[in-house]
Amino acid sequence: MDKEKTRDEEKQQKDTSFDLNDYTIIKEGEAEILMHSKNQVFYNKTQVNNRDMSIAVLRTFISQRKLEHESMLDRRVKTGPKVPDKSVSEMEPPADSVQYNGKSNDGYELLEEMSSDEPCSISGAPTRNLQGKDREELKPARVLEALSASGLRALRYAREVEGIGQVVALDNDKVSVEACRRNIRFNGAVACSKLESHLADARVYMLTHPKEFDVVDLDPYGSPSLFLDSAVQSVADGGILMCTATDLAVLCGGNGEVCYSKYGSYPLRGKYCHEMALRILLACIESHANRYKRYIVPVLSVQMDFYVRVFVRIYSSASAMKNTPLKLSYVYQCTGCDSFHLQPVGRTISKDNRLRYHPGFGPAVPQECSDCGKKFNMGGPIWSAPIHDQEWVAAVLADVKSMKEWYPAYDRICAVLTAISEELPDVPLFLSLHNISATLKCTSPSAVMFHSAVINAGYRISGTHMNPLGLKTDAPMHTIWDIMRCWVKNHPVKAQPSNQAGSVILAKEPVLQANFAQAVASLSKAQAKKVARFLPNPERHWGPKLRAGRQITGKHVSLLGTKAVNAFSSFEDSDEPAAKRKRTEDPDSNGGDTLY
């Protein structure tokens, strides 16, 4: 596609039937939106990272969708039409999956009209017999943005991602829908032909359009828990659900009881809290999907800025759904040291050539920590299976690098994807090297030295994209503490009270003699090439913004910055005393980036 030629054609076709003097034009990627100066419709510049990452994943999904469809057709040609594939596969749901032909397998009444015009699912595997060559064609993907606000995300999908046939943007606010439609017209013919905006409750719309969309995007202001039940029903078999949660104060343990009421899991406050937030969200989505004989396969899970974002594919299979307890675990976190242990919810045994499902063995830990003697807190259940598909991550990263000019936040998303590509995929949660050292009141070994000691002991170790000091390893906790005991012997610490966790740990002799000689794999490929993985925020006040319609006042300086607050105040005919308006001055003490 000739990018410059397309831009010129679009400019000629734009609808400018409204007064542009009342609006500010905001350009992101190939899309342009008109924003009123009074915060009428929500827009957050910070979410450019979110939108770029979503576009990158969506491009990979479109490519993968096409490959899977071709593979399915080849398999059908080989096996013949009379013998359906009854194996549990990601491409073709089994016979016992939910079928929308008037009634589901559970007997719930469904909309009759959906059976006549239901679009092709991602797998291209219809629930009825194939009739004609048109049934074998892969239809362009349909995308639903459930909470569109200004429509910027939907516009970028429609204009920047090839292979999308239709984008439906929803919002329950009349002003937002008007703004979205105005922005669609402003972006010209391509946007008008692909994108439509509706004033509707997203939950009702998704419930009344089961399995109609290949892509469903949820990016609410706060928790997505209200939308998950309807979202998992609206995604076609093999489709992808992209979901954001910005309520990290809840998910990271600030309000555990609220988290349990919204997500069905209890969070723990540890250095791994952001990864636990991701895993709680995944467990919640899986729980909703299971109610409709569906299950999820995560392809990418990201924590950036002030939110978590997951990309999961959804399939229908009553038999595969039985594996859910094997993917969930409870977490036991020691209150004295950094030791944590996982307790799987379920297990399987093979008997008479049959796989049987049983409750998990427990308890995974004694009443007191074997390392420091303190009690445990219990959290969860969380998703303990892999949260990334490394092949997908590699494909997304390669696509981003090949189309650098299409991503406004290229540096940031490339850095995050690079860090994710080097994570151990099968190790839940992580340790913090500084926290471990703080428990023992000792100086911290360098990351390279600690990595080398773990590798030399015969275990695997990697970093994590959520914390520059995070360590993901399959080494048991007693091995980690043995390595630190050996380190402290060479770097003595001051005497501490005998009842402290660090003193109890150091009182034991190490069973393992750690070898701190630098190992070959102690540096990742990115580290060896000095590739940036953790970048600073591009500007001050890079964080969440106010809800649309909320009045901006001087108390929002630390969140929005002086420039934004004063710009809004200039449009207000306020009788506020001058003494109060002084609060909008930017105090140095309140500077810095607000992430939560």
NUBAPA-14862 format. One record per residue: z negated, y, x negated of N, C-alpha, C in turn; residue in three letters. Coordinates in steps of 0.2 Angstrom, whole numbers, plus 5000, padded with zeros to 4 digits. Last residue first. Example, Ala and Ser with C-alpha at 12.3 -4.5 7.8 and 13.67 -1.06 7.14 Angstrom:
<rs>
496549894936496449954932496150004936SER 496149724934496149784938496149844934ALA 
</rs>
This chain:
<rs>
480550265003480250225009480150275014TYR 481050334993481350274994481150245001LEU 481350494987480950454992481350394994THR 481250564971481650524976481150484981ASP 480650724967480750654966481150624972GLY 479350844972480050824970480050744969GLY 478150904974478450854979479150834978ASN 477950994964477450934965477750884970SER 478751094966478951044961478550984961ASP 479251134982478751134977478951074972PRO 480451234989480451174986479851164981ASP 480051305005480151314998480051244994GLU 479551295017480251265016480451265008THR 478451365019478351295017479051265016ARG 478851485023478751485016478651405014LYS 478751485037479351475034479351465026ARG 477451525039477551455040478251445037LYS 477551665036477051625033477151555033ALA 478451715046478651705039478151665035ALA 478351625062478151675057478351655050PRO 479751585072479251565067479051615063GLU 480751605081480251655080479651635076ASP 482451565077481751545078481251605077SER 483851515079483551585081482851575082ASP 484651415067484151425072483851495073GLU 485351405056485751405063485251415068PHE 484551415046484951475046485351475053SER 483951285046483551345048484051405049SER 484951215039484851205046484451265049PHE 484751265026485451265029485351255037ALA 483451225023483651295024484251305028ASN 483551085022483151115027483351195029VAL 484451075012484651045019484251075024ALA 483751135001484451155003484651135010LYS 482651055000482551125002483251155005THR 482550895006482750945001482751015004GLY 482150785014482850805014483050855008LEU 480850745010481350695013482050715012LEU 480150865007480150805002480650755004SER 480450935019480750965012480750905008VAL 479950925031480450875029480750895022HIS 479151025035478750965033479250915030LYS 480051125041479751135034479451075031GLY 481151025051480651085050480451085042THR 482250975063482150985055481651045054ILE 482150875077482150945074481950945067GLN 483150745080482550765078482550835075ARG 484550705082484150745087483550765085GLY 484450555073484850605076484450635081ALA 483050535061483450515067483850575070ARG 483150585044482850595050483350565056LEU 483450465030483550535034483250525041LYS 483050385015483150385022483150455025PRO 483750455000483350405003483450405011GLY 483650554988484150494989483750444993TRP 483050664982483050654990483550604992HIS 484250694969483650694972483650684980ARG 485550574965485350644966484650644969GLU 485850444961486250494959486050564960PRO 484550344954484850374960485250434958ASN 484950244940484550284944484850314950PRO 485350064940485550134939485050184943LEU 485449914932484949954936485050034935PHE 486449874925486249834931485749874935ARG 487749894913487249924917487049884923ALA 488049794900488249814906487649834910VAL 487949734887487649804888487949834895LYS 488249614884488849654884488649724886LYS 487049554886487349544879487949594878ALA 486849574899486349614894486749604887GLN 487849494905487849564906487449604901ALA 487349374901488049394898488049474899LYS 485649384896486149364900486849394898SER 484649314883485049374885485549344890LEU 484349184880483749234882484049294885SER 485149084876485249104883484649154885ALA 484649054863485349084864485449114870VAL 482949114860483449064862484149094863ALA 481949164847482449184852482849134853GLN 480349094847480949104843481449114848ALA 479149054853479449124855480049144851PHE 478448924860478948944855479249004857ASN 476848864865477448904866477848924860ALA 476148724868476248764862476848804863GLN 475348674882475948684879475948734874LEU 473948694885474248624884474948624881VAL 472748814880473448794882473648724880PRO 471148814886471548804880472248784883GLU 470348934896470648874895471148864889LYS 470049074896469549024894469748954893ALA 471049134902471049134895470549084892LEU 470749124916471349094913471349084906ILE 469549194916469549124918470149084915VAL 469949324913469549284908469449214910SER 470849354924471049344917470649314912GLY 469849364934470449304934470649294927ALA 468149384930468849404931469349354931GLN 466949334926467149314933467849344934ASN 466649384913466849314914467049294921SER 467349544908466849504912467149434914PRO 468249534892468149554899467649514903GLN 468549584876468149544880468149574887ALA 470249634872469549644872469249604877LYS 471449514865471249564870470549574869VAL 472649474852472049474855471849534860PRO 473949404850473849474851473249474855HIS 473949274848474249314842474149384844ASN 473349234860473049214853473349254847LYS 474249284869473649314868473249294862VAL 475249184868475449254866474749294865TRP 474649074873474849074866475049144864CYS 474449114886473849104882474049104875ARG 475749124891475349194890474749174886MET 476048994891476449034887476049104885ILE 475148954901475048924894475448964889ASP 475649014912474949044909474849014902TRP 476848944914476849014913476249044910ILE 476348814916476748834910476748904909THR 475648834929475248824923475648824916HIS 476748864937476348924935475948904929MET 478348784931477748794935477248844933PRO 479948854930479348834927478748844931ALA 481048914936480848854939480248824935ASP 481049094939481049034934480848974938THR 481449264938481449204942481549144938LYS 480649404935480749344932480849294937LEU 480749584935480649524938480949464935GLY 480949704930480549664926480349604930LEU 481849764938482049764931481649714927PRO 482149694954481649724950481849714942ASN 483149644961482749684965482249724960MET 483949554955484249624956483749674959HIS 483149474941483249474948483549544950THR 483449354928483149414931483249414938GLY 482949184924483449234925483049294927SER 482749014917482449084919482949134919ILE 482248844916482748894917482348964919ARG 481448754903481548774909482048824910TYR 480948714890481448664894481548684901GLY 480348794882479948744885480348694889ALA 481348884878481148834873480748784876ASN 481348954890481948914889481748864884ILE 480149024888480248984894480848934893VAL 480349094877479749044877479848994883ALA 481449174880481449124875480949074875SER 480849264890481349214892481449164887HIS 479949324881479649284886480149234889PHE 480849394872480349344870480049294875MET 481449474881481849424877481349374875VAL 480449554886480749514891481149454887ALA 479049564875479649584877479949534882SER 477349544882477849524877478549554880PRO 476149674884476649634887477149604882SER 474449664880475049694879475649644882THR 473249614893473549614886474149654886CYS 472549574905472349644901472649634894LYS 472949484913472649454907472349514903LEU 473549554923473049504924472649484918THR 474549624915474049664918473449614920ALA 475449514913475049544907474549584909SER 475949504926475549444922475149464917ILE 476449624928475949604932475549544929ASN 477549624919477049674918476349654922HIS 478349524924478049514918477549564916LEU 478249454940478349514936477949514930SER 479249324948478649344945478749414941LEU 479949284964479949294957479349324954PHE 480849184977480349234974480349244967LEU 481549024974481349074978480849124975PRO 482948964966482248984964482049044969VAL 484348944966483848894969483148904968ASP 485049034959485149034966484648994970PRO 484549154947484549084948484549074956LEU 485749284944485149264947485149184948GLU 486949344941486549304936485849284938GLU 487449404952487849354949487449314944SER 486549514953486449454958486849394955ILE 487049594943486349574943486249514947ALA 488249624949488249594942487549564941THR 487949694961488249624961488249584954LEU 487349804955486949764959487249694960VAL 488449864949487849844945487449794949ALA 489349884959489549834954488949814950CYS 488649974967488749914969488949864964ILE 488650084957488050054960488149984962ARG 490050114954489550104949488950064952ASP 490550144967490750084963490250064958TYR 490550214979489850194975490050144971ALA 491850234983491450294981490850274977PRO 493150124980492450124982492050184979TYR 494450124977494250124984493550124985TRP 494550114963494650184966494450184973GLU 494349974960493850024959493950094962LYS 494849844963494949904967494449964966MET 494349754954495049764954495249824959SER 492949754956493249784950493949794950LYS 492949704969492749774968492949794961VAL 493449574967493749614971493549684970ASP 492349524958493049524956493449574960ALA 491349524968491249564961491949574958LEU 491749434977491649504979491649544973VAL 491749314969492349344972492349414974ALA 490449304965490949314960491549344963ALA 489849284978489649344974490249354969VAL 490449164982490649224985490449284981TRP 489849084972490649084972490849144976GLU 488549094976488749124969489549124969GLN 487849144989488349094988488649124981ASP 486049174991486749194989487149134989HIS 484849114994485049174998485749204996ILE 484448944996484748994992484949054997PRO 482848925005483448895003483848954999ALA 481748985011481748965004482348925001SER 481349095022481949065020481849045013TRP 479549085027480149115024480749075023ILE 478249085039478749055035479349095033PRO 477249185028477849155030477849135037GLY 475649165018476149205022476749155024GLY 474049155014474549115016475049165020MET 473049184999473249205006473849165007ASN 471749084991472449104993472549134999PHE 470349124979470649104986471349114986LYS 470149084962470149124967470449094974LYS 470349014950469748994954469649044960GLY 471449024941470849074941470249064945CYS 472148894943472148934937471648984936ASP 471948834955471848794949471848834942SER 471148924968471748924963471548884957CYS 470448824981470448874976470948864971GLU 470948734990470548784993470548844987GLN 472548674983471848664985471548734988PRO 474148674990473748694985473048674987VAL 474948615000475248624993474748644988ALA 474048495011474248565008474548565001PRO 475648415015475248475013474448455013GLY 477348385018476748355016476248425014PHE 478248425034478148435026477448405024GLY 478748315046478348375044478248365037PRO 480348235046479648235047479348295044HIS 481848145050481548215049480748205050TYR 482848025043482348045048482048105045ARG 484447955041484048005039483548025044LEU 484747785039484747835043484247895040ARG 484747665032485347705031485347765036ASN 483347635034483947595037484547635038ASP 482947795029482647725032483247695036LYS 482447935020483047885022482747815024SER 481648085025481648015022482247975024ILE 481348255024481748205026481548135022THR 480248395029480548345024480948295027ARG 479748565033479948495034480148455028GLY 479148675026478948655033479148585035VAL 478548675010479048665014478848645021PRO 477548795002477448735006478048725011GLN 477448864986477848854992477648794995LEU 476348974977476648904978476948904985HIS 475949084964476149074971476449004971PHE 474949184953475149114955475349114962SER 474349304948475049304951475349234953ASP 472649304954473149304948473849304952CYS 471849314965471549334959472149344954GLY 472449264977472149334977471949364970THR 473949174977473249184974473049254974CYS 474849134990474849184985474049184983GLN 475949024997475249034996475149074990TYR 477149025010476949045004476249055003VAL 478148895019477548945019477448965011TYR 479848885021479248865018478748925019SER 481448815026480948855027480248835024LEU 482348715026482548775022482048825023LYS 481948605033482048595026482148665022LEU 482048655046481448655043481448635036PRO 483548645047483248705047482548705044THR 484248525050484048545043483648605042ASN 484648525063484048495062483848505054LYS 485948585063485348635065484648595063MET 486848485061486648525055486048565057ALA 486848445075486548395070486348435064SER 487348545082486748525084486448485079ALA 488248685077488148615075487448595077SER 489148825073488848785078488848715076SER 488848955061489148895063488748865069TYR 488949105052488649075058489049015060ILE 488549185037489049155041488649115046ARG 487749335032487749265034488249245038VAL 487149455023487749435025487749365026PHE 485849585023486049515023486749505026VAL 484849705016485549695019485749625018ARG 483549815016483849755014484449745019VAL 483149985010483249935015483449865012TYR 483150095001482650085005482750035011PHE 484050034988483750094990483150074995ASP 484349854992484549924989484149984992MET 484449694991483949744993484149804988GLN 485549574999485449624994484849674996VAL 486349424999485749455002485549504997SER 487749325004487449375000486949415003LEU 487849215012488349215007488149275002VAL 486949095022486949155018487449155013PRO 487249015036487449005029487449075025VAL 486448965051486749015046486848985039ILE 486748885067486348895060486748945056TYR 486548835084486948865078486448875072ARG 486048805096486248755092486748785087LYS 485348915101485948905104486348855100TYR 484148925093484148925100484748905104ARG 484648955080484448885082484348875089ASN 484749095079485349055080485148975082ALA 483349125078483749145084484449105085HIS 483149075066482749055072483149065078SER 483949145057484049065058483749045065GLU 483449265058484049255061484249185062ILE 482149235052482149265059482849255062CYS 482549205039482249155043482249175051ALA 483049325035483549265036483249215040LEU 481949405035482449425039482949365040LEU 481149335025480949335032481449355037ILE 482049365014481949295016481649285023ARG 481849495012482549465014482449405017LEU 480449505010480749535016481449505017ALA 480449434998480149405003480349435010MET 481049534990481349474991481049434997GLU 480049624991480649644994481149584994HIS 478849564985478849584992479549594995CYS 478549524973479149494976479249514983TYR 477349584970477949614967478549584970LYS 476549574987476649554980477249594977GLY 475949545001476049604997475949584990ARG 476749445013476249455008476449515004LEU 477049435031477249455024476649455020PRO 477349305043476849355040476949365033TYR 478549305056478349285049477849335047SER 479249355067478949285067478649255061GLY 479649485068480149435064479849365064TYR 478749555076479549565076479949515073LYS 477549505074477749515081478449525081SER 477449505060477449445063477649445071TYR 477449645058478049605055478049535059CYS 476249675063476849705066477449665064VAL 475449615054475349595061476049615065GLU 475649685042475849615043475849595050GLY 476149815037475849805043476049735045ASN 476549805023476149865025475749855032GLY 477349705020476649685020476249745022GLY 478749725020478449715014477649705014CYS 479049745033479249685030478949665024LEU 478549875035478349825039478449755036VAL 479249955026478549955026478249895030ALA 480549925029480249885023479549895023LEU 481549945040480849945041480449905035ASP 482849925039482649975035481849985036THR 484049795038483349815041483049865036ALA 485649745043485249785039484549795042THR 486849615043486349645046485849685041CYS 488349535048488049585043487449625046MET 488949385051488449435053488249475048LEU 490549305053490049335048489649385052ILE 491149145059491149215058490549245054GLY 491049015062491249025055491349105054GLY 491249055079491149005074491449015067ASP 490949225082491349165082491149115077ALA 489449315088489849295082490249225083VAL 488649325099489249355099489749335093SER 487449255096487949225101488649265101GLN 486849345087487049275084487549235090VAL 486649455095487149455089487349385087ALA 485649425104486249435106486849435101SER 484549415094484749355099485449365102ASP 484549535087484749475084484949415089LEU 484049655092484749635093484949575090PHE 482749675089482949675096483649655097LEU 482749675075482449615078482649615086SER 483049765066483649745069483349685074PRO 482149925063482149845064482749825068SER 482950065058482350025059482449955059GLY 484350095065483850145062483150105063TYR 485449955061485050005066484550045061PRO 486749885059486449935055486049985059ASP 487649745061487049775064486749825058LEU 489249685064488849725060488249765063ASP 490149545065489749585069489249625064VAL 491749465065491249505061490849545066VAL 492349405075492349365069491849405064ASP 491849395092492049435086491949395080PHE 491549305102492249345103492349375096GLU 490449235106490949205101491549245101LYS 490249315122490049265117490549245113PRO 489949455128490549435124490449375119HIS 488749475134489349465138490049455135THR 487949505123487849445127488449425132LEU 488549625118488649555114488449495118MET 488149705129488849695127488949635123TYR 486749705128487149685134487849665132VAL 486549765115486349695117486649665123ARG 487149885116487449835111487149765113ALA 487549975130486949945126487249885122ASP 488850095128488650035130487950015126ALA 490350175127489650195128489350135131LEU 491450135114491150125120490450145121HIS 492950155105492250165105492050165113SER 494150075094493950095101493250105101GLU 495450055082494750075084494650095091LEU 496850045080496349995079495649995081LYS 497450165084497750105086497250045085SER 496650265078496750265085497050195088CYS 496850245064496250235067496250225075ALA 498250275064498050205062497350195065VAL 498350405068498650355072498350285070ALA 496850505064497550495065497750425068GLY 495550555063495850515058496550485059ASN 495250625075495350665069495650625063PHE 495050515084495650555084495850595078ARG 493850475078494450425078495050465079ILE 493050585080493150565073493750515073ASN 492950585094493250645091493450625084ARG 492250465096492950465098493350525095ARG 491050495090491450445087492150445089CYS 490550595098490750615091491150565088ALA 490450525110490950585110491050595103GLU 489450435105490050415107490650465107VAL 488350525103488650485098489350465099SER 488150575116488350625111488650585105VAL 487750455122488350485125488550535119LYS 487150315115487050385116487650415117ASP 487350185112487050195119486950265120ASN 488850125105488250165105488050175112ASP 490150035096489650045102489150085100LEU 491749995092491150035090490750045096ALA 492849875087492449895093491849935090VAL 494349845079493649865078493349895084VAL 495649735076495249775081494549785078GLN 496149665065496549685071496249735075GLY 496249665048495749675054496249695059ILE 497049665037496849595040496449605046GLY 496249775025496849745028496649675031GLU 495149905026495149835026495849805029VAL 495250045029495250025022495349945021GLU 495250075042495750105038495750075031ARG 494250005048494950005051495450025046ALA 493150025040493349965041494049965043TYR 493050165042493150145035493450065036ARG 492650175055493250205053493450175046LEU 491450105055491950075059492650105057ALA 490750205048490750135045491350105049ARG 490850325056491050325049491150255047LEU 490250335069490850295068491150295061GLY 489150405071489750445070490350405070SER 488450265079488350335078488950375077ALA 488550125081489050155077488950225075SER 488049975082487750035082488050085078LEU 488949865081488549875087488149945088ALA 490549845078489949885075489549905081GLU 491449705077491049735081490549775077LEU 493149655074492549675071492149715076VAL 494249515072493949565077493249585074ARG 495649475062494949475063494749535068ALA 497249415069496849465065496049465067PRO 497349235071497449305073497049345069LYS 498349115064497749145063497749215066LEU 499248995074499249055070498549085070GLU 499148895082498948875075498948935071GLU 499448935095498748915094498648905087ARG 500848945094500449005094499648995093ASP 501448825095501348845089500848905088LYS 500648725108501048775106500948795099GLY 499048695111499648695115500148745112GLN 497648585107498148635104498748635109LEU 496248575118496848545115497348595113ASN 494848675115495248645119495848615115ARG 494148745106493748695109494148655114THR 495048775090494848795097494448735100PRO 494848835075494748765078494548775086ALA 494848945067495448925071495448865074GLY 493748985061494048925058494748905062SER 493549105068493749105061494049045058ILE 494349095084493849095079494049095072SER 495449195094495349135089494749145085CYS 494649255109495049255103494949205099PRO 494749215126494349215120494749215114GLU 495349225139495549265134495149265127ASP 494749115146495449125147495749175141SER 493349115145493749055143494549065143SER 492849225151492849225143493349165141MET 492749215164493249245162493349245154GLU 491449145166492049105167492649145164GLU 490049165157490549205160491249165160LEU 488849025160489149075156489749115160LEU 487348955164487948975166488249035162GLU 486648825154486648895156487348915158TYR 486748695149486748705156486748775158GLY 486848665136486148665139486148685146ASP 488148665133487848605133487148605136ASN 488748795145488548765138488248695139SER 490048805156489348795155489248775148LYS 491348865154491048875161490348865160GLY 491548835141492048815146491748815153ASN 491048845127491048895132491648885137TYR 490048735119490648745121490648795127GLN 489048695105489048735111489748745113VAL 489348525098489148605098489248635104SER 489648395098489048415102488848485101ASP 490748385090490848385097490248405101ALA 490648515077490648445080490748445087PRO 491748645071491148625074491248555077PRO 492548655056492648635063492048605066GLU 492148705043492748725046492848715053MET 490948655039490948725040491548745044GLU 490648495047490948535042490848605044SER 490148335050489948405051490248445045VAL 491548245057491048255052490748325052SER 492548215065491848215068491348235063LYS 494148265068493648265062492948265065ASP 495148175080494748235077494248225072PRO 496548105081495848085078495548145075VAL 497648155086497348115090496648095087LYS 498348235076498048265081497548225086PRO 498148195059498448185065498048215071GLY 497748205045497348155050497748145056THR 498748295040498548235037498248185041LYS 498648405049499248375048499148305045VAL 497348445047497548415053498248375053ARG 497348485034496948425036497148395042ARG 498148605035498348545031497948485033ASP 497348675044497948655046498248595042LEU 496248705035496148665041496748635044MET 496848775025496548715024496448665030SER 497148895033497648855030497448785028GLU 495848935035496248915041496848875038HIS 495348955023495048905027495448885033GLU 496149065019496149005015495848945019LEU 495749165029496349145028496449075025LYS 494349175025494549155032495249125032ARG 494449235012494149165013494349135020GLN 494949365016495349315011495149245012SER 493949405024494649405027495049355022ILE 492849405015492849365021493549355023PHE 493249505006493249435003493249385009THR 493149615014493849595011493849525009ARG 491749615017492249605022492949585020LEU 491249645005491149575007491649565013VAL 491749775004491849724998491749655001ALA 491149835015491849835014492049775009ILE 489749825011490049785017490749785017SER 489749905000489549834999489849795005MET 490050035006490450005001490349925000ASP 488850045015489550035018490050005012ARG 487850055006487849995011488549985013ASN 488150164998488050104995488150045000ASN 488150255008488750245005488750175002VAL 486850295013487150225015487850215013GLN 486650425009486350365005486650305007THR 487050505019487450495013487250435009LYS 486950475036486550465030487050455024ASN 486950535052487350515046486850525040TYR 486750545070486450515063487050505058PHE 487150695078487250625077487050605070VAL 486550815077486550785083486750715083GLN 486250915067485950845066485950805073ASN 486951035067486251025070485950955071LYS 488251045063487651065059486951055061SER 489250895066488950965068488350975064HIS 490550825057489750825058489550895060MET 491850725057491650795058490950795060LEU 492550615044492150635050491950705051ILE 493750515036493450585037493050595044GLU 494050375025493850405032493550475031ALA 494250325013494850345017494650375023GLU 492750375006493250325006493950355009GLY 492250505015492050445012492550395012GLU 492050675020492550625018492150565014LYS 491650785032491350735027491850685026ILE 491750945038492150885037491850845031ILE 490751015050490851005043491150945042THR 491151125064490951065061491051065053TYR 491651245069490951215072490751155068ASP 492851255065492351295062491651275064ASN 493751175072493451145066492951195063LEU 493851155088493751205083493351175077ASP 495051025093494351065094494351115088PHE 496150965091496151005097495451035098SER 496750895080496350945079496250995085THR 497250735076497150775082496550825080ASP 498450695063497750705065497750745072LYS 499650665058499550635064498850655067GLN 499650715045500150745050499950725057GLN 498750635039498550705040499050745045LYS 499450515038498850525042498650595044GLU 500450545028500650525035500050535040GLU 499650565017500050625019500250605027ASP 499050435015498550495017499050555020ARG 500150365012499750345018499350405020THR 500450415000500950415005500550415012LYS 499350374992499450444993499950454999GLU 499450224993498850264995499050334997LYS 500550114997500550174994499950224996ASP 500049944996500050005000500050064996MET 
</rs>
